[in-house]
Amino acid sequence: MNCGPISKNRNATEAKILEAARRLFAHDSYDNVGIRDIASEAGVDSALIGRYFGCKEGLFLEALENGRTRPDFLEDGRSGMAPRAAEMLTDGPQDDDKLIDLLIMLNSAGSSNAASSVRDSIESRFHKPVACLLEGDHCDLRARLFGSVLMGLAISRTIMGPYGLSDEESDMLKARLTAILEDALAPF
């Protein structure tokens, strides 16, 4: 029995639904996005959302977890965390996938239905991995402080756009951001 095309169609349909959900959740809160809205955006029957994701909450969780599971700045371990994060915030074009992840979280953080899922996602994808690389006391608190600074800087860059700096100015900004991020990670 050849089940290849059915599996490919299912995978393609799931991907279309997930992408539509991510787009809509990035532009509106969990509470304001309906299953029919997602189905319409994806060009599918709304019953498929239930079949593939169980319910709206299941689809939302998948949309949250569909982003990168490990932040790029963790790749160099503790010693490279702050410099790599500062570099990501100042160099090159903004990564649209990361922006969508941030917007999904921000739009739905105030929802009584989705807030705990947003917090759990941030905790498991960001705070815990950062805290595991830290030594000393209050690792969880320091990881949250680091995350708060990063999120604030990312939101600012999203609103204001790229910095448009000369190479010298970019190097100065990276050095300052690295110092700020290192300070957030440092023991109290």
Beta strands, then each sheet from edge to edge (+ up, - down):
end
